[in-house]
């Protein structure tokens, strides 16, 4: 299940409250969005906003998010990473 889905704007929001294993959660959430798009071609998610604690996002380094965003974009999904306020 996707945490929050705005079908009008075609944006999915995923929230990770713990700074642990953020890299695994990103993989999982990107995959969930892509599977949703495969099953619901008329309601495809255009953007996935992944929200996690700053410490968890910092553990990813610079290359990992860039690579995952590049792969997602090739599949029609814009991945945005945001810090948990």
Beta strands, then each sheet from edge to edge (+ up, - down):
strand 1: 4-6
strand 2: 11-16
strand 3: 47-52
strand 4: 78-83
sheet 1: 1+ 2- 3- 4-
end
